[in-house]
Amino acid sequence: MPETKFDVGMTCEGCASAVKRILGKMEGVTNVETIVETKSVVVSADESVAPEAMLQKLEKWSQASGKYVKMAS
């Protein structure tokens, strides 16, 4: 199962919960791991889920929350 990593400006468990909820609703996403301390998110999903689609969902949340979001390199 492919993993996609993001750098997300999470500052608390509330942010982490929001990210998990948003990505967890996507069909094909099987696991979302958030690490507030390192501001990282690791998503496991099947091949039908494009990383760009996940990024788009996170960017929408980013605009509302004022937190940064980018794909990890």
Residue pairs with C-beta under 8 A, 6 or more apart in sequence:
1 30
1 44
1 45
1 46
2 44
2 45
2 46
2 47
3 42
3 43
3 44
4 42
4 43
4 45
4 51
4 54
4 71
5 40
5 41
5 42
5 43
5 71
5 72
6 40
6 41
6 43
6 54
6 55
6 58
6 69
6 70
6 71
6 72
7 39
7 40
7 41
7 68
7 69
7 70
7 71
7 72
8 15
8 19
8 34
8 39
8 40
8 41
8 58
8 62
8 67
8 68
8 69
9 15
9 39
9 62
9 67
9 68
9 69
10 16
10 19
10 34
10 36
10 39
10 41
10 67
11 36
11 67
12 36
13 36
15 36
15 65
15 67
16 34
16 36
18 61
18 65
19 32
19 34
19 41
19 58
19 61
20 32
20 34
22 57
22 58
22 61
23 29
23 32
23 41
23 43
23 54
23 57
23 58
24 32
26 45
26 49
26 53
26 54
26 57
27 48
27 49
28 45
28 46
28 48
28 49
29 43
29 44
29 45
29 49
29 54
30 44
30 45
30 46
31 43
31 44
32 41
32 42
32 43
32 44
33 41
33 42
33 43
34 40
34 41
35 41
35 42
40 72
41 58
43 54
45 54
51 71
55 69
55 70
55 71
58 69
59 69
61 67
61 69
62 68
62 69
